[in-house]
Amino acid sequence: MIEEISEGGQPMDMNREQLMRRIQEVEFAVIDINLYLDTHPTHQQALMDYNKLTQELMNLKMMYERQYGPLTNFGNAPSQYPWQWIESPWPWEDEFTCKEDMPCGFMKRN
Amino acid sequence: MNMPNPKHMPKHIPMPMYMPKDIKLARAYIPDQPYERLFPLDEALKKGTLFANLYQPYDRRNK
């Protein structure tokens, strides 16, 4: 059973960094439950957790994109004027997505 | 066919009680993973798994 954890309070009060981190956390959990369900398709608790987190993930992404622009391009999210996709930082580009406790690629910004 | 000899199983993995009775040689059997001991989501992302049962990091000292 997924515990109710909401770091940094309600999504409405989260800043960009917290919102992005929460999206990463929820999306990762959903992937892992997805894999579990692939081999346990009738596990009701797993399915309930999956659906609950999927809903939360959709809400978080919608909230993020409304405030900070699209997370993905090629028709996955609408854009305000002017075209938002080329605005820095890209979702994976900002320093907050690459903390010292989580090694990952880092793109240089001007 | 007998159950696997516990002496040859890693100590931290409990002997599964739900192996089929007629296990065959040269076949791989994977114990059913219980849906339990889920990490908090922030911890899961850092550890690379949601399931505490699957969290078995390599020990850097054992080379």
Backbone of each chain as nested JSON, in Angstrom:
{
  "chains": [
    {"id": "A", "residues": [
      {"number": 1, "name": "MET", "atoms": {"N": [0.847, -1.201, 0.0], "CA": [0.0, 0.0, 0.0], "C": [0.881, 1.248, 0.0]}},
      {"number": 2, "name": "ILE", "atoms": {"N": [0.6, 2.116, -0.915], "CA": [1.367, 3.353, -1.011], "C": [1.051, 4.256, 0.165]}},
      {"number": 3, "name": "GLU", "atoms": {"N": [2.104, 4.747, 0.8], "CA": [1.896, 5.673, 1.905], "C": [1.554, 7.055, 1.372]}},
      {"number": 4, "name": "GLU", "atoms": {"N": [0.801, 7.749, 2.177], "CA": [0.489, 9.129, 1.82], "C": [1.688, 9.994, 2.169]}},
      {"number": 5, "name": "ILE", "atoms": {"N": [2.488, 10.301, 1.206], "CA": [3.547, 11.262, 1.494], "C": [3.466, 12.385, 0.495]}},
      {"number": 6, "name": "SER", "atoms": {"N": [3.569, 13.555, 0.973], "CA": [3.47, 14.72, 0.112], "C": [4.509, 15.723, 0.58]}},
      {"number": 7, "name": "GLU", "atoms": {"N": [5.709, 15.511, 0.085], "CA": [6.814, 16.373, 0.488], "C": [6.558, 17.789, 0.023]}},
      {"number": 8, "name": "GLY", "atoms": {"N": [6.785, 18.733, 0.917], "CA": [6.619, 20.125, 0.523], "C": [5.162, 20.535, 0.436]}},
      {"number": 9, "name": "GLY", "atoms": {"N": [4.284, 19.781, 1.086], "CA": [2.891, 20.192, 1.181], "C": [2.102, 19.895, -0.077]}},
      {"number": 10, "name": "GLN", "atoms": {"N": [1.018, 20.618, -0.263], "CA": [0.129, 20.408, -1.391], "C": [0.796, 20.855, -2.693]}},
      {"number": 11, "name": "PRO", "atoms": {"N": [0.45, 20.192, -3.8], "CA": [1.023, 20.573, -5.096], "C": [0.862, 22.057, -5.409]}},
      {"number": 12, "name": "MET", "atoms": {"N": [-0.242, 22.651, -4.953], "CA": [-0.488, 24.069, -5.237], "C": [0.598, 24.961, -4.651]}},
      {"number": 13, "name": "ASP", "atoms": {"N": [1.163, 24.531, -3.51], "CA": [2.154, 25.366, -2.826], "C": [3.583, 25.039, -3.251]}},
      {"number": 14, "name": "MET", "atoms": {"N": [3.755, 24.042, -4.124], "CA": [5.109, 23.635, -4.48], "C": [5.722, 24.627, -5.455]}},
      {"number": 15, "name": "ASN", "atoms": {"N": [7.02, 24.855, -5.286], "CA": [7.724, 25.64, -6.296], "C": [8.114, 24.716, -7.453]}},
      {"number": 16, "name": "ARG", "atoms": {"N": [8.779, 25.292, -8.445], "CA": [9.101, 24.523, -9.645], "C": [9.941, 23.285, -9.33]}},
      {"number": 17, "name": "GLU", "atoms": {"N": [10.946, 23.484, -8.487], "CA": [11.837, 22.383, -8.13], "C": [11.082, 21.252, -7.434]}},
      {"number": 18, "name": "GLN", "atoms": {"N": [10.244, 21.632, -6.466], "CA": [9.5, 20.615, -5.706], "C": [8.503, 19.877, -6.586]}},
      {"number": 19, "name": "LEU", "atoms": {"N": [7.876, 20.644, -7.48], "CA": [6.891, 20.05, -8.381], "C": [7.562, 19.046, -9.319]}},
      {"number": 20, "name": "MET", "atoms": {"N": [8.713, 19.44, -9.871], "CA": [9.448, 18.542, -10.77], "C": [9.9, 17.29, -10.031]}},
      {"number": 21, "name": "ARG", "atoms": {"N": [10.396, 17.47, -8.823], "CA": [10.869, 16.321, -8.063], "C": [9.715, 15.353, -7.749]}},
      {"number": 22, "name": "ARG", "atoms": {"N": [8.571, 15.937, -7.407], "CA": [7.406, 15.094, -7.098], "C": [6.95, 14.334, -8.348]}},
      {"number": 23, "name": "ILE", "atoms": {"N": [6.988, 15.004, -9.503], "CA": [6.639, 14.333, -10.757], "C": [7.579, 13.161, -11.003]}},
      {"number": 24, "name": "GLN", "atoms": {"N": [8.869, 13.386, -10.769], "CA": [9.847, 12.307, -10.977], "C": [9.586, 11.142, -10.03]}},
      {"number": 25, "name": "GLU", "atoms": {"N": [9.264, 11.461, -8.79], "CA": [9.025, 10.408, -7.795], "C": [7.79, 9.59, -8.14]}},
      {"number": 26, "name": "VAL", "atoms": {"N": [6.713, 10.289, -8.472], "CA": [5.458, 9.593, -8.758], "C": [5.573, 8.79, -10.048]}},
      {"number": 27, "name": "GLU", "atoms": {"N": [6.232, 9.371, -11.06], "CA": [6.366, 8.662, -12.323], "C": [7.21, 7.392, -12.143]}},
      {"number": 28, "name": "PHE", "atoms": {"N": [8.243, 7.492, -11.311], "CA": [9.067, 6.305, -11.068], "C": [8.254, 5.212, -10.369]}},
      {"number": 29, "name": "ALA", "atoms": {"N": [7.47, 5.611, -9.36], "CA": [6.658, 4.635, -8.628], "C": [5.651, 3.963, -9.558]}},
      {"number": 30, "name": "VAL", "atoms": {"N": [5.056, 4.751, -10.442], "CA": [4.075, 4.213, -11.384], "C": [4.724, 3.191, -12.327]}},
      {"number": 31, "name": "ILE", "atoms": {"N": [5.949, 3.469, -12.742], "CA": [6.665, 2.511, -13.6], "C": [6.869, 1.192, -12.86]}},
      {"number": 32, "name": "ASP", "atoms": {"N": [7.287, 1.29, -11.589], "CA": [7.57, 0.067, -10.841], "C": [6.294, -0.745, -10.565]}},
      {"number": 33, "name": "ILE", "atoms": {"N": [5.201, -0.061, -10.282], "CA": [3.931, -0.777, -10.066], "C": [3.437, -1.362, -11.382]}},
      {"number": 34, "name": "ASN", "atoms": {"N": [3.662, -0.637, -12.474], "CA": [3.336, -1.148, -13.809], "C": [4.019, -2.504, -14.048]}},
      {"number": 35, "name": "LEU", "atoms": {"N": [5.301, -2.559, -13.717], "CA": [6.049, -3.797, -13.925], "C": [5.513, -4.913, -13.036]}},
      {"number": 36, "name": "TYR", "atoms": {"N": [5.136, -4.549, -11.807], "CA": [4.568, -5.552, -10.905], "C": [3.254, -6.095, -11.471]}},
      {"number": 37, "name": "LEU", "atoms": {"N": [2.43, -5.18, -11.965], "CA": [1.13, -5.596, -12.503], "C": [1.266, -6.458, -13.759]}},
      {"number": 38, "name": "ASP", "atoms": {"N": [2.345, -6.259, -14.504], "CA": [2.555, -7.086, -15.7], "C": [2.581, -8.577, -15.348]}},
      {"number": 39, "name": "THR", "atoms": {"N": [3.098, -8.877, -14.154], "CA": [3.157, -10.288, -13.742], "C": [2.103, -10.641, -12.704]}},
      {"number": 40, "name": "HIS", "atoms": {"N": [1.376, -9.623, -12.196], "CA": [0.306, -9.863, -11.211], "C": [-0.932, -9.067, -11.602]}},
      {"number": 41, "name": "PRO", "atoms": {"N": [-1.512, -9.382, -12.751], "CA": [-2.583, -8.522, -13.293], "C": [-3.864, -8.501, -12.458]}},
      {"number": 42, "name": "THR", "atoms": {"N": [-4.013, -9.424, -11.52], "CA": [-5.248, -9.425, -10.725], "C": [-5.016, -8.917, -9.305]}},
      {"number": 43, "name": "HIS", "atoms": {"N": [-3.858, -8.31, -9.054], "CA": [-3.59, -7.804, -7.7], "C": [-4.311, -6.476, -7.498]}},
      {"number": 44, "name": "GLN", "atoms": {"N": [-5.358, -6.509, -6.684], "CA": [-6.235, -5.341, -6.593], "C": [-5.583, -4.142, -5.917]}},
      {"number": 45, "name": "GLN", "atoms": {"N": [-4.804, -4.4, -4.861], "CA": [-4.163, -3.282, -4.17], "C": [-3.162, -2.589, -5.095]}},
      {"number": 46, "name": "ALA", "atoms": {"N": [-2.401, -3.39, -5.818], "CA": [-1.429, -2.811, -6.748], "C": [-2.138, -1.976, -7.814]}},
      {"number": 47, "name": "LEU", "atoms": {"N": [-3.25, -2.488, -8.299], "CA": [-4.0, -1.763, -9.32], "C": [-4.572, -0.453, -8.763]}},
      {"number": 48, "name": "MET", "atoms": {"N": [-5.063, -0.522, -7.507], "CA": [-5.578, 0.7, -6.888], "C": [-4.475, 1.739, -6.72]}},
      {"number": 49, "name": "ASP", "atoms": {"N": [-3.31, 1.295, -6.259], "CA": [-2.181, 2.223, -6.107], "C": [-1.769, 2.8, -7.463]}},
      {"number": 50, "name": "TYR", "atoms": {"N": [-1.767, 1.926, -8.47], "CA": [-1.396, 2.38, -9.817], "C": [-2.346, 3.468, -10.304]}},
      {"number": 51, "name": "ASN", "atoms": {"N": [-3.63, 3.218, -10.155], "CA": [-4.603, 4.192, -10.635], "C": [-4.552, 5.494, -9.839]}},
      {"number": 52, "name": "LYS", "atoms": {"N": [-4.337, 5.36, -8.544], "CA": [-4.262, 6.555, -7.702], "C": [-3.06, 7.414, -8.088]}},
      {"number": 53, "name": "LEU", "atoms": {"N": [-1.916, 6.768, -8.249], "CA": [-0.707, 7.517, -8.588], "C": [-0.748, 8.041, -10.017]}},
      {"number": 54, "name": "THR", "atoms": {"N": [-1.407, 7.298, -10.909], "CA": [-1.56, 7.773, -12.281], "C": [-2.359, 9.068, -12.309]}},
      {"number": 55, "name": "GLN", "atoms": {"N": [-3.421, 9.093, -11.52], "CA": [-4.236, 10.302, -11.431], "C": [-3.411, 11.461, -10.87]}},
      {"number": 56, "name": "GLU", "atoms": {"N": [-2.657, 11.164, -9.808], "CA": [-1.818, 12.214, -9.216], "C": [-0.784, 12.714, -10.222]}},
      {"number": 57, "name": "LEU", "atoms": {"N": [-0.203, 11.782, -10.976], "CA": [0.813, 12.157, -11.962], "C": [0.224, 13.065, -13.047]}},
      {"number": 58, "name": "MET", "atoms": {"N": [-0.963, 12.713, -13.51], "CA": [-1.6, 13.541, -14.537], "C": [-1.869, 14.945, -13.998]}},
      {"number": 59, "name": "ASN", "atoms": {"N": [-2.338, 15.014, -12.739], "CA": [-2.608, 16.323, -12.142], "C": [-1.324, 17.141, -11.995]}},
      {"number": 60, "name": "LEU", "atoms": {"N": [-0.271, 16.472, -11.513], "CA": [0.998, 17.178, -11.309], "C": [1.556, 17.715, -12.626]}},
      {"number": 61, "name": "LYS", "atoms": {"N": [1.488, 16.89, -13.674], "CA": [2.014, 17.321, -14.966], "C": [1.211, 18.481, -15.538]}},
      {"number": 62, "name": "MET", "atoms": {"N": [-0.108, 18.387, -15.372], "CA": [-0.966, 19.457, -15.861], "C": [-0.622, 20.763, -15.14]}},
      {"number": 63, "name": "MET", "atoms": {"N": [-0.44, 20.635, -13.823], "CA": [-0.12, 21.812, -13.019], "C": [1.239, 22.398, -13.427]}},
      {"number": 64, "name": "TYR", "atoms": {"N": [2.197, 21.509, -13.641], "CA": [3.531, 21.976, -14.033], "C": [3.486, 22.675, -15.391]}},
      {"number": 65, "name": "GLU", "atoms": {"N": [2.822, 22.033, -16.335], "CA": [2.826, 22.571, -17.694], "C": [2.062, 23.889, -17.783]}},
      {"number": 66, "name": "ARG", "atoms": {"N": [1.037, 24.017, -16.954], "CA": [0.266, 25.26, -16.966], "C": [1.152, 26.417, -16.487]}},
      {"number": 67, "name": "GLN", "atoms": {"N": [2.004, 26.121, -15.511], "CA": [2.811, 27.199, -14.934], "C": [4.154, 27.407, -15.627]}},
      {"number": 68, "name": "TYR", "atoms": {"N": [4.774, 26.3, -16.091], "CA": [6.164, 26.414, -16.533], "C": [6.393, 25.972, -17.973]}},
      {"number": 69, "name": "GLY", "atoms": {"N": [5.347, 25.602, -18.663], "CA": [5.525, 25.192, -20.05], "C": [5.571, 23.689, -20.201]}},
      {"number": 70, "name": "PRO", "atoms": {"N": [5.613, 23.236, -21.465], "CA": [5.475, 21.799, -21.747], "C": [6.629, 20.958, -21.201]}},
      {"number": 71, "name": "LEU", "atoms": {"N": [6.294, 19.76, -20.726], "CA": [7.304, 18.796, -20.281], "C": [7.812, 17.965, -21.451]}},
      {"number": 72, "name": "THR", "atoms": {"N": [6.952, 17.765, -22.424], "CA": [7.333, 17.005, -23.615], "C": [6.764, 17.72, -24.833]}},
      {"number": 73, "name": "ASN", "atoms": {"N": [7.38, 17.491, -25.974], "CA": [6.925, 18.17, -27.188], "C": [6.253, 17.177, -28.142]}},
      {"number": 74, "name": "PHE", "atoms": {"N": [6.22, 17.499, -29.406], "CA": [5.645, 16.628, -30.442], "C": [4.188, 16.259, -30.162]}},
      {"number": 75, "name": "GLY", "atoms": {"N": [3.415, 17.242, -29.709], "CA": [1.985, 17.005, -29.603], "C": [1.488, 16.467, -28.277]}},
      {"number": 76, "name": "ASN", "atoms": {"N": [2.362, 16.452, -27.269], "CA": [1.916, 15.95, -25.968], "C": [1.347, 17.032, -25.059]}},
      {"number": 77, "name": "ALA", "atoms": {"N": [1.662, 18.275, -25.356], "CA": [1.133, 19.365, -24.544], "C": [1.019, 20.618, -25.401]}},
      {"number": 78, "name": "PRO", "atoms": {"N": [-0.052, 21.393, -25.2], "CA": [-0.196, 22.63, -25.97], "C": [0.797, 23.689, -25.487]}},
      {"number": 79, "name": "SER", "atoms": {"N": [1.017, 24.682, -26.279], "CA": [1.964, 25.738, -25.928], "C": [1.277, 27.09, -25.944]}},
      {"number": 80, "name": "GLN", "atoms": {"N": [1.671, 27.959, -25.029], "CA": [1.239, 29.351, -25.092], "C": [2.102, 30.077, -26.12]}},
      {"number": 81, "name": "TYR", "atoms": {"N": [1.708, 31.338, -26.401], "CA": [2.5, 32.171, -27.314], "C": [3.544, 32.953, -26.53]}},
      {"number": 82, "name": "PRO", "atoms": {"N": [4.771, 33.108, -26.948], "CA": [5.355, 32.427, -28.101], "C": [5.726, 30.975, -27.777]}},
      {"number": 83, "name": "TRP", "atoms": {"N": [6.025, 30.222, -28.81], "CA": [6.386, 28.797, -28.701], "C": [7.269, 28.559, -27.483]}},
      {"number": 84, "name": "GLN", "atoms": {"N": [6.776, 27.711, -26.543], "CA": [7.437, 27.598, -25.254], "C": [8.542, 26.554, -25.207]}},
      {"number": 85, "name": "TRP", "atoms": {"N": [8.515, 25.648, -26.171], "CA": [9.434, 24.507, -26.04], "C": [10.901, 24.933, -26.02]}},
      {"number": 86, "name": "ILE", "atoms": {"N": [11.23, 26.012, -26.776], "CA": [12.638, 26.41, -26.862], "C": [13.076, 27.272, -25.688]}},
      {"number": 87, "name": "GLU", "atoms": {"N": [12.164, 27.546, -24.769], "CA": [12.546, 28.336, -23.594], "C": [13.411, 27.514, -22.649]}},
      {"number": 88, "name": "SER", "atoms": {"N": [14.441, 28.147, -22.123], "CA": [15.258, 27.496, -21.095], "C": [14.604, 27.688, -19.733]}},
      {"number": 89, "name": "PRO", "atoms": {"N": [14.803, 26.818, -18.778], "CA": [15.486, 25.536, -18.992], "C": [14.531, 24.465, -19.489]}},
      {"number": 90, "name": "TRP", "atoms": {"N": [15.054, 23.508, -20.224], "CA": [14.247, 22.345, -20.538], "C": [14.027, 21.543, -19.26]}},
      {"number": 91, "name": "PRO", "atoms": {"N": [12.996, 20.713, -19.261], "CA": [12.671, 20.004, -17.999], "C": [13.857, 19.237, -17.419]}},
      {"number": 92, "name": "TRP", "atoms": {"N": [14.732, 18.722, -18.263], "CA": [15.844, 17.915, -17.747], "C": [17.1, 18.748, -17.54]}},
      {"number": 93, "name": "GLU", "atoms": {"N": [17.011, 20.038, -17.855], "CA": [18.224, 20.838, -17.963], "C": [18.578, 21.599, -16.695]}},
      {"number": 94, "name": "ASP", "atoms": {"N": [17.594, 21.912, -15.907], "CA": [17.854, 22.773, -14.763], "C": [18.637, 22.038, -13.686]}},
      {"number": 95, "name": "GLU", "atoms": {"N": [19.389, 22.811, -12.92], "CA": [20.235, 22.164, -11.909], "C": [19.417, 21.39, -10.887]}},
      {"number": 96, "name": "PHE", "atoms": {"N": [18.163, 21.785, -10.68], "CA": [17.412, 21.109, -9.619], "C": [17.079, 19.668, -9.964]}},
      {"number": 97, "name": "THR", "atoms": {"N": [17.179, 19.313, -11.237], "CA": [16.906, 17.917, -11.581], "C": [18.137, 17.04, -11.384]}},
      {"number": 98, "name": "CYS", "atoms": {"N": [19.284, 17.663, -11.139], "CA": [20.527, 16.908, -10.976], "C": [21.183, 17.278, -9.659]}},
      {"number": 99, "name": "LYS", "atoms": {"N": [20.661, 16.76, -8.588], "CA": [21.24, 17.025, -7.274], "C": [22.415, 16.097, -7.032]}},
      {"number": 100, "name": "GLU", "atoms": {"N": [23.178, 16.458, -6.041], "CA": [24.382, 15.674, -5.765], "C": [24.02, 14.251, -5.325]}},
      {"number": 101, "name": "ASP", "atoms": {"N": [22.827, 14.073, -4.789], "CA": [22.444, 12.733, -4.338], "C": [21.867, 11.902, -5.479]}},
      {"number": 102, "name": "MET", "atoms": {"N": [21.849, 12.459, -6.671], "CA": [21.25, 11.739, -7.788], "C": [22.012, 12.048, -9.069]}},
      {"number": 103, "name": "PRO", "atoms": {"N": [23.08, 11.292, -9.317], "CA": [23.929, 11.611, -10.45], "C": [23.192, 11.46, -11.777]}},
      {"number": 104, "name": "CYS", "atoms": {"N": [23.384, 12.405, -12.657], "CA": [22.792, 12.305, -13.983], "C": [23.487, 13.299, -14.888]}},
      {"number": 105, "name": "GLY", "atoms": {"N": [23.197, 13.246, -16.157], "CA": [23.831, 14.137, -17.112], "C": [23.505, 15.591, -16.815]}},
      {"number": 106, "name": "PHE", "atoms": {"N": [24.366, 16.467, -17.236], "CA": [24.143, 17.884, -16.97], "C": [24.501, 18.69, -18.206]}},
      {"number": 107, "name": "MET", "atoms": {"N": [23.571, 19.486, -18.67], "CA": [23.836, 20.282, -19.858], "C": [24.225, 21.692, -19.447]}},
      {"number": 108, "name": "LYS", "atoms": {"N": [25.189, 22.216, -20.124], "CA": [25.699, 23.543, -19.792], "C": [24.738, 24.628, -20.268]}},
      {"number": 109, "name": "ARG", "atoms": {"N": [24.503, 25.562, -19.408], "CA": [23.628, 26.669, -19.792], "C": [24.456, 27.922, -19.993]}},
      {"number": 110, "name": "ASN", "atoms": {"N": [24.012, 28.8, -20.898], "CA": [24.682, 30.086, -21.083], "C": [24.128, 31.091, -20.08]}}
    ]},
    {"id": "B", "residues": [
      {"number": 1, "name": "MET", "atoms": {"N": [11.318, -35.152, -7.175], "CA": [12.442, -34.21, -7.019], "C": [12.324, -33.461, -5.697]}},
      {"number": 2, "name": "ASN", "atoms": {"N": [13.448, -33.321, -5.004], "CA": [13.423, -32.643, -3.705], "C": [13.434, -31.129, -3.858]}},
      {"number": 3, "name": "MET", "atoms": {"N": [13.085, -30.474, -2.763], "CA": [13.213, -29.015, -2.706], "C": [14.705, -28.67, -2.763]}},
      {"number": 4, "name": "PRO", "atoms": {"N": [15.036, -27.458, -3.185], "CA": [16.449, -27.064, -3.212], "C": [17.056, -27.14, -1.811]}},
      {"number": 5, "name": "ASN", "atoms": {"N": [18.289, -27.496, -1.757], "CA": [18.978, -27.594, -0.477], "C": [19.208, -26.192, 0.104]}},
      {"number": 6, "name": "PRO", "atoms": {"N": [18.687, -25.924, 1.32], "CA": [18.828, -24.589, 1.919], "C": [20.289, -24.174, 2.08]}},
      {"number": 7, "name": "LYS", "atoms": {"N": [21.177, -25.147, 2.176], "CA": [22.594, -24.808, 2.352], "C": [23.14, -24.047, 1.15]}},
      {"number": 8, "name": "HIS", "atoms": {"N": [22.497, -24.271, 0.004], "CA": [22.991, -23.652, -1.219], "C": [22.243, -22.379, -1.582]}},
      {"number": 9, "name": "MET", "atoms": {"N": [21.357, -21.951, -0.701], "CA": [20.624, -20.715, -0.956], "C": [21.309, -19.572, -0.209]}},
      {"number": 10, "name": "PRO", "atoms": {"N": [21.318, -18.366, -0.795], "CA": [21.849, -17.223, -0.047], "C": [21.08, -17.042, 1.257]}},
      {"number": 11, "name": "LYS", "atoms": {"N": [21.785, -16.644, 2.304], "CA": [21.166, -16.604, 3.629], "C": [20.022, -15.594, 3.732]}},
      {"number": 12, "name": "HIS", "atoms": {"N": [20.149, -14.477, 2.995], "CA": [19.152, -13.419, 3.189], "C": [17.865, -13.715, 2.437]}},
      {"number": 13, "name": "ILE", "atoms": {"N": [17.863, -14.742, 1.6], "CA": [16.638, -15.074, 0.88], "C": [15.973, -16.265, 1.573]}},
      {"number": 14, "name": "PRO", "atoms": {"N": [14.786, -16.036, 2.13], "CA": [14.127, -17.148, 2.82], "C": [13.749, -18.247, 1.83]}},
      {"number": 15, "name": "MET", "atoms": {"N": [13.764, -19.472, 2.303], "CA": [13.368, -20.587, 1.44], "C": [11.911, -20.419, 1.046]}},
      {"number": 16, "name": "PRO", "atoms": {"N": [11.639, -20.366, -0.218], "CA": [10.24, -20.218, -0.625], "C": [9.441, -21.476, -0.286]}},
      {"number": 17, "name": "MET", "atoms": {"N": [8.258, -21.279, 0.247], "CA": [7.429, -22.416, 0.638], "C": [6.433, -22.762, -0.463]}},
      {"number": 18, "name": "TYR", "atoms": {"N": [6.523, -22.058, -1.556], "CA": [5.482, -22.226, -2.565], "C": [6.055, -22.679, -3.891]}},
      {"number": 19, "name": "MET", "atoms": {"N": [7.168, -23.426, -3.833], "CA": [7.693, -24.006, -5.064], "C": [6.76, -25.131, -5.496]}},
      {"number": 20, "name": "PRO", "atoms": {"N": [6.655, -25.323, -6.797], "CA": [5.864, -26.469, -7.241], "C": [6.481, -27.774, -6.732]}},
      {"number": 21, "name": "LYS", "atoms": {"N": [5.654, -28.785, -6.544], "CA": [6.161, -30.039, -5.978], "C": [7.093, -30.759, -6.949]}},
      {"number": 22, "name": "ASP", "atoms": {"N": [6.771, -30.681, -8.197], "CA": [7.529, -31.467, -9.175], "C": [8.502, -30.602, -9.949]}},
      {"number": 23, "name": "ILE", "atoms": {"N": [9.394, -29.947, -9.201], "CA": [10.345, -29.084, -9.911], "C": [11.308, -29.931, -10.728]}},
      {"number": 24, "name": "LYS", "atoms": {"N": [11.716, -29.373, -11.851], "CA": [12.552, -30.101, -12.795], "C": [13.98, -29.565, -12.772]}},
      {"number": 25, "name": "LEU", "atoms": {"N": [14.894, -30.425, -13.125], "CA": [16.27, -29.977, -13.282], "C": [16.386, -29.037, -14.475]}},
      {"number": 26, "name": "ALA", "atoms": {"N": [17.369, -28.162, -14.403], "CA": [17.688, -27.278, -15.523], "C": [16.562, -26.307, -15.867]}},
      {"number": 27, "name": "ARG", "atoms": {"N": [15.688, -26.07, -14.896], "CA": [14.651, -25.052, -15.072], "C": [14.865, -23.978, -14.015]}},
      {"number": 28, "name": "ALA", "atoms": {"N": [14.584, -22.732, -14.382], "CA": [14.708, -21.642, -13.415], "C": [13.346, -21.341, -12.808]}},
      {"number": 29, "name": "TYR", "atoms": {"N": [13.332, -21.158, -11.489], "CA": [12.083, -20.833, -10.785], "C": [12.254, -19.507, -10.059]}},
      {"number": 30, "name": "ILE", "atoms": {"N": [11.307, -18.635, -10.239], "CA": [11.382, -17.327, -9.6], "C": [10.298, -17.24, -8.533]}},
      {"number": 31, "name": "PRO", "atoms": {"N": [10.679, -16.995, -7.257], "CA": [9.667, -16.885, -6.212], "C": [8.711, -15.735, -6.507]}},
      {"number": 32, "name": "ASP", "atoms": {"N": [7.467, -15.911, -6.155], "CA": [6.474, -14.873, -6.349], "C": [6.804, -13.68, -5.464]}},
      {"number": 33, "name": "GLN", "atoms": {"N": [6.77, -12.504, -6.056], "CA": [7.095, -11.306, -5.287], "C": [5.852, -10.779, -4.583]}},
      {"number": 34, "name": "PRO", "atoms": {"N": [5.895, -10.684, -3.239], "CA": [4.725, -10.138, -2.537], "C": [4.636, -8.628, -2.73]}},
      {"number": 35, "name": "TYR", "atoms": {"N": [3.424, -8.121, -2.712], "CA": [3.222, -6.666, -2.818], "C": [3.235, -6.092, -1.42]}},
      {"number": 36, "name": "GLU", "atoms": {"N": [4.41, -5.802, -0.927], "CA": [4.545, -5.318, 0.447], "C": [5.845, -4.551, 0.583]}},
      {"number": 37, "name": "ARG", "atoms": {"N": [5.988, -3.909, 1.721], "CA": [7.198, -3.141, 2.043], "C": [7.559, -2.162, 0.927]}},
      {"number": 38, "name": "LEU", "atoms": {"N": [6.608, -1.3, 0.615], "CA": [6.858, -0.277, -0.393], "C": [7.571, 0.914, 0.249]}},
      {"number": 39, "name": "PHE", "atoms": {"N": [8.616, 1.392, -0.412], "CA": [9.323, 2.572, 0.079], "C": [8.455, 3.808, -0.097]}},
      {"number": 40, "name": "PRO", "atoms": {"N": [8.668, 4.818, 0.767], "CA": [8.11, 6.145, 0.437], "C": [8.656, 6.58, -0.922]}},
      {"number": 41, "name": "LEU", "atoms": {"N": [7.881, 7.362, -1.665], "CA": [8.229, 7.587, -3.065], "C": [9.544, 8.324, -3.26]}},
      {"number": 42, "name": "ASP", "atoms": {"N": [9.882, 9.232, -2.344], "CA": [11.161, 9.937, -2.512], "C": [12.336, 8.976, -2.318]}},
      {"number": 43, "name": "GLU", "atoms": {"N": [12.165, 8.067, -1.379], "CA": [13.204, 7.067, -1.133], "C": [13.309, 6.098, -2.316]}},
      {"number": 44, "name": "ALA", "atoms": {"N": [12.171, 5.708, -2.86], "CA": [12.148, 4.762, -3.98], "C": [12.937, 5.298, -5.176]}},
      {"number": 45, "name": "LEU", "atoms": {"N": [12.751, 6.584, -5.477], "CA": [13.451, 7.178, -6.625], "C": [14.961, 7.124, -6.422]}},
      {"number": 46, "name": "LYS", "atoms": {"N": [15.399, 7.409, -5.2], "CA": [16.841, 7.404, -4.929], "C": [17.413, 5.99, -4.953]}},
      {"number": 47, "name": "LYS", "atoms": {"N": [16.628, 5.031, -4.476], "CA": [17.142, 3.671, -4.366], "C": [16.977, 2.867, -5.654]}},
      {"number": 48, "name": "GLY", "atoms": {"N": [16.14, 3.348, -6.541], "CA": [15.993, 2.664, -7.817], "C": [14.974, 1.547, -7.811]}},
      {"number": 49, "name": "THR", "atoms": {"N": [14.228, 1.411, -6.739], "CA": [13.125, 0.458, -6.706], "C": [12.097, 0.901, -5.683]}},
      {"number": 50, "name": "LEU", "atoms": {"N": [10.844, 0.576, -5.972], "CA": [9.773, 0.891, -5.029], "C": [9.686, -0.171, -3.931]}},
      {"number": 51, "name": "PHE", "atoms": {"N": [10.233, -1.333, -4.231], "CA": [10.026, -2.48, -3.349], "C": [11.257, -2.75, -2.482]}},
      {"number": 52, "name": "ALA", "atoms": {"N": [11.085, -2.626, -1.185], "CA": [12.206, -2.867, -0.275], "C": [12.732, -4.292, -0.434]}},
      {"number": 53, "name": "ASN", "atoms": {"N": [11.842, -5.206, -0.792], "CA": [12.253, -6.607, -0.999], "C": [13.279, -6.754, -2.12]}},
      {"number": 54, "name": "LEU", "atoms": {"N": [13.247, -5.826, -3.059], "CA": [14.144, -5.931, -4.209], "C": [15.401, -5.094, -4.05]}},
      {"number": 55, "name": "TYR", "atoms": {"N": [15.47, -4.346, -2.97], "CA": [16.604, -3.452, -2.782], "C": [17.789, -4.232, -2.252]}},
      {"number": 56, "name": "GLN", "atoms": {"N": [18.714, -4.543, -3.13], "CA": [19.911, -5.298, -2.747], "C": [21.134, -4.654, -3.384]}},
      {"number": 57, "name": "PRO", "atoms": {"N": [21.55, -3.505, -2.856], "CA": [22.681, -2.805, -3.467], "C": [23.962, -3.617, -3.326]}},
      {"number": 58, "name": "TYR", "atoms": {"N": [24.854, -3.46, -4.297], "CA": [26.155, -4.121, -4.2], "C": [26.957, -3.499, -3.064]}},
      {"number": 59, "name": "ASP", "atoms": {"N": [27.686, -4.325, -2.386], "CA": [28.568, -3.851, -1.334], "C": [29.911, -3.501, -1.957]}},
      {"number": 60, "name": "ARG", "atoms": {"N": [30.292, -2.231, -1.879], "CA": [31.532, -1.784, -2.509], "C": [32.758, -2.488, -1.931]}},
      {"number": 61, "name": "ARG", "atoms": {"N": [32.672, -2.916, -0.69], "CA": [33.855, -3.512, -0.054], "C": [34.123, -4.925, -0.566]}},
      {"number": 62, "name": "ASN", "atoms": {"N": [33.096, -5.606, -0.999], "CA": [33.268, -6.987, -1.48], "C": [33.717, -7.018, -2.925]}},
      {"number": 63, "name": "LYS", "atoms": {"N": [35.026, -7.061, -3.097], "CA": [35.526, -7.1, -4.479], "C": [36.195, -8.428, -4.754]}}
    ]}
  ]
}
